[in-house]
Amino acid sequence: MNIQKPTKLISTLLLAILVSYGSMTLADYSRSYMDSHPMNYINTDGVEIAYQVLGPEDAETAVLVMGLGASHTVWGDDFVRGIIAAGYRVVLID
């Protein structure tokens, strides 16, 4: 098992969190970048799940699940763009 890939992903996510922590709050965050991309929907066993895919199709994928009953937009543009800039495709689950 190659431990470098999970370690790289975890390191990238932690760095993105630290960089965007100061600018991302629940009350004040930018989401115009995310809003400019379409929301997709999948229905599985009668449950509709909304998701958004951002970044290059050929990149490794990072899946972000907000949880806590919050919207995917709470991640904020800066955080999501940071992950994409690090070379990942981002899937946001709503």
Backbone as JSON, one array per atom type, in Angstrom:
{
  "sequence": "MNIQKPTKLISTLLLAILVSYGSMTLADYSRSYMDSHPMNYINTDGVEIAYQVLGPEDAETAVLVMGLGASHTVWGDDFVRGIIAAGYRVVLID",
  "N": [[0.84, -1.18, 0.0], [0.57, 2.16, -0.89], [1.49, 4.7, 1.07], [1.94, 7.36, 0.69], [0.09, 8.77, -0.97], [-2.45, 9.0, 0.54], [-1.36, 10.46, 2.68], [-0.44, 12.76, 1.4], [-2.87, 13.86, 0.51], [-4.2, 14.32, 2.97], [-2.4, 16.13, 4.13], [-2.59, 18.23, 2.29], [-5.29, 18.96, 2.56], [-5.32, 19.77, 5.27], [-3.56, 21.96, 5.13], [-5.01, 23.63, 3.41], [-7.2, 24.14, 5.05], [-5.99, 25.55, 7.18], [-4.98, 27.81, 5.81], [-7.3, 29.01, 4.83], [-8.81, 29.4, 7.09], [-8.89, 31.83, 8.55], [-10.35, 33.48, 6.83], [-12.77, 32.3, 6.38], [-15.89, 32.11, 7.66], [-18.97, 31.12, 9.24], [-20.79, 33.18, 9.04], [-19.77, 34.95, 7.16], [-18.74, 34.41, 4.11], [-17.4, 33.7, 0.88], [-19.05, 32.58, -1.98], [-19.4, 32.72, -4.67], [-17.92, 31.53, -6.73], [-18.5, 28.78, -6.44], [-21.26, 28.95, -6.8], [-21.38, 29.52, -9.48], [-21.16, 27.18, -10.84], [-22.89, 24.24, -11.96], [-25.38, 22.48, -10.01], [-25.66, 19.07, -9.35], [-27.76, 16.14, -9.37], [-28.62, 13.06, -7.84], [-30.63, 10.19, -7.61], [-31.19, 7.79, -5.29], [-32.6, 4.89, -4.23], [-34.98, 6.31, -3.72], [-34.09, 8.56, -2.4], [-32.99, 11.78, -2.84], [-29.9, 13.12, -3.69], [-27.89, 15.91, -3.63], [-25.12, 17.22, -5.39], [-21.95, 18.66, -6.23], [-19.43, 19.11, -8.67], [-16.15, 20.12, -9.02], [-13.22, 21.34, -10.62], [-10.39, 19.77, -12.36], [-11.11, 17.02, -14.54], [-9.35, 14.86, -14.71], [-7.93, 14.73, -12.36], [-6.97, 13.58, -9.02], [-9.56, 12.81, -6.68], [-11.16, 14.7, -4.15], [-13.5, 14.38, -1.66], [-15.88, 16.37, -0.15], [-17.82, 16.62, 2.67], [-20.06, 18.43, 4.38], [-21.81, 18.11, 6.62], [-23.41, 18.31, 9.87], [-25.84, 19.47, 9.23], [-25.46, 21.63, 7.59], [-25.07, 23.59, 4.55], [-23.31, 22.75, 1.51], [-22.05, 25.01, 0.61], [-20.89, 26.32, 2.71], [-18.27, 25.62, 2.91], [-16.91, 27.45, 1.39], [-15.48, 29.59, -1.17], [-12.65, 30.13, -1.17], [-11.47, 28.02, 0.27], [-12.24, 25.75, -1.25], [-11.15, 26.41, -3.77], [-8.46, 26.39, -3.04], [-7.96, 23.66, -2.61], [-8.41, 22.69, -5.19], [-6.38, 24.09, -6.52], [-4.23, 22.76, -5.45], [-4.17, 20.54, -6.96], [-6.35, 18.79, -7.08], [-9.56, 17.32, -7.82], [-12.72, 18.38, -6.8], [-15.46, 17.13, -5.03], [-18.47, 18.14, -3.84], [-20.76, 17.39, -1.42], [-24.16, 17.84, -0.78]],
  "CA": [[0.0, 0.0, 0.0], [1.33, 3.41, -0.98], [1.01, 5.6, 2.12], [2.2, 8.74, 0.32], [-1.1, 9.41, -1.51], [-3.32, 9.48, 1.62], [-0.64, 11.47, 3.46], [-0.44, 13.99, 0.6], [-4.23, 14.4, 0.55], [-4.44, 14.84, 4.32], [-1.56, 17.33, 4.29], [-3.16, 19.29, 1.45], [-6.53, 19.41, 3.19], [-4.98, 20.52, 6.48], [-2.99, 23.23, 4.71], [-6.1, 24.45, 2.9], [-7.99, 24.58, 6.21], [-5.23, 26.57, 7.89], [-4.89, 29.01, 4.99], [-8.6, 29.67, 4.67], [-9.5, 29.5, 8.37], [-9.12, 33.23, 8.93], [-11.28, 34.17, 5.94], [-14.01, 31.57, 6.23], [-16.73, 31.96, 8.84], [-20.34, 30.8, 8.85], [-21.53, 34.41, 8.77], [-19.18, 35.75, 6.09], [-17.91, 33.63, 3.23], [-17.66, 33.89, -0.54], [-19.44, 31.35, -2.65], [-19.74, 33.02, -6.06], [-17.28, 30.53, -7.59], [-19.3, 27.55, -6.37], [-22.58, 29.22, -7.38], [-21.28, 29.62, -10.94], [-21.11, 25.82, -11.37], [-24.2, 23.61, -11.76], [-25.61, 21.46, -8.99], [-26.1, 17.8, -9.93], [-28.62, 15.37, -8.47], [-28.73, 11.62, -8.07], [-31.68, 9.61, -6.79], [-30.88, 6.41, -4.95], [-33.62, 4.32, -3.33], [-35.95, 7.34, -3.37], [-33.46, 9.69, -1.7], [-32.27, 12.64, -3.78], [-28.66, 13.67, -3.15], [-27.33, 16.98, -4.45], [-23.67, 17.28, -5.34], [-21.3, 19.55, -7.18], [-18.1, 18.65, -9.02], [-15.32, 21.24, -9.45], [-11.82, 20.99, -10.85], [-10.07, 18.97, -13.55], [-11.64, 15.65, -14.56], [-8.31, 13.83, -14.61], [-7.22, 14.86, -11.08], [-7.47, 12.78, -7.9], [-10.78, 13.43, -6.16], [-11.37, 14.93, -2.72], [-14.93, 14.5, -1.39], [-16.13, 17.19, 1.03], [-19.15, 16.48, 3.23], [-20.13, 19.41, 5.45], [-22.43, 17.55, 7.81], [-23.99, 19.26, 10.83], [-27.01, 20.09, 8.65], [-25.09, 22.84, 6.84], [-24.95, 23.49, 3.1], [-21.96, 22.59, 0.95], [-21.47, 26.33, 0.35], [-20.18, 26.79, 3.9], [-16.83, 25.41, 2.7], [-16.4, 28.72, 0.87], [-14.68, 29.56, -2.39], [-11.2, 30.1, -0.93], [-11.1, 26.67, 0.69], [-12.41, 24.85, -2.39], [-10.14, 26.77, -4.77], [-7.17, 25.95, -2.53], [-7.84, 22.23, -2.87], [-8.26, 22.55, -6.64], [-5.04, 24.59, -6.86], [-3.28, 21.75, -5.02], [-4.18, 19.46, -7.95], [-7.44, 17.84, -6.86], [-10.93, 17.55, -8.24], [-13.49, 18.44, -5.56], [-16.88, 16.78, -5.06], [-19.15, 18.69, -2.66], [-22.04, 16.72, -1.16], [-25.05, 18.75, -0.06]],
  "C": [[0.88, 1.24, 0.0], [0.77, 4.42, 0.01], [1.18, 7.07, 1.74], [0.95, 9.44, -0.2], [-2.06, 9.87, -0.41], [-2.65, 10.58, 2.45], [-0.64, 12.79, 2.72], [-1.82, 14.64, 0.65], [-4.52, 15.02, 1.9], [-3.65, 16.12, 4.54], [-2.13, 18.5, 3.5], [-4.43, 19.84, 2.07], [-6.25, 20.22, 4.45], [-4.4, 21.89, 6.14], [-4.09, 24.16, 4.2], [-6.98, 24.97, 4.04], [-7.27, 25.7, 6.94], [-5.18, 27.88, 7.12], [-6.21, 29.75, 4.94], [-9.33, 29.9, 5.99], [-9.84, 30.94, 8.74], [-10.16, 33.92, 8.09], [-12.63, 33.48, 5.84], [-14.73, 31.47, 7.58], [-18.13, 31.61, 8.36], [-21.11, 32.04, 8.46], [-21.02, 35.15, 7.54], [-18.25, 34.89, 5.24], [-18.32, 33.89, 1.78], [-18.05, 32.56, -1.14], [-19.77, 31.58, -4.12], [-19.13, 32.02, -7.03], [-18.1, 29.24, -7.61], [-20.67, 27.76, -7.01], [-22.55, 29.28, -8.9], [-21.19, 28.24, -11.61], [-22.43, 25.11, -11.06], [-24.21, 22.6, -10.61], [-26.15, 20.23, -9.72], [-26.93, 17.05, -8.89], [-28.59, 13.9, -8.86], [-29.81, 11.1, -7.11], [-31.33, 8.15, -6.55], [-31.87, 5.92, -3.9], [-34.59, 5.38, -2.83], [-35.39, 8.53, -2.62], [-32.66, 10.49, -2.72], [-31.06, 13.26, -3.08], [-28.14, 14.7, -4.13], [-25.82, 16.99, -4.29], [-23.15, 18.21, -6.43], [-19.89, 19.05, -7.42], [-17.32, 19.83, -9.6], [-13.9, 20.76, -9.66], [-11.64, 20.07, -12.04], [-10.55, 17.52, -13.44], [-10.58, 14.59, -14.32], [-7.53, 13.87, -13.29], [-7.77, 13.86, -10.06], [-8.62, 13.54, -7.26], [-10.76, 13.53, -4.64], [-12.87, 15.16, -2.53], [-15.11, 15.27, -0.09], [-17.58, 17.06, 1.45], [-19.23, 17.41, 4.44], [-20.71, 18.8, 6.73], [-23.04, 18.64, 8.68], [-25.21, 19.99, 10.28], [-26.72, 21.34, 7.84], [-24.99, 22.54, 5.35], [-23.5, 23.32, 2.67], [-21.28, 23.94, 0.74], [-20.7, 26.88, 1.54], [-18.67, 26.56, 3.77], [-16.19, 26.69, 2.19], [-15.48, 28.56, -0.32], [-13.19, 29.4, -2.13], [-10.73, 28.7, -0.57], [-11.13, 25.71, -0.5], [-11.36, 25.14, -3.47], [-8.74, 26.35, -4.33], [-6.92, 24.47, -2.78], [-7.65, 21.97, -4.36], [-6.86, 22.98, -7.08], [-3.95, 23.59, -6.46], [-3.3, 20.52, -5.93], [-5.29, 18.44, -7.79], [-8.72, 18.28, -7.54], [-11.76, 17.48, -6.96], [-14.94, 18.05, -5.84], [-17.47, 17.26, -3.74], [-20.5, 18.0, -2.54], [-22.9, 17.67, -0.35], [-26.09, 17.97, 0.7]]
}
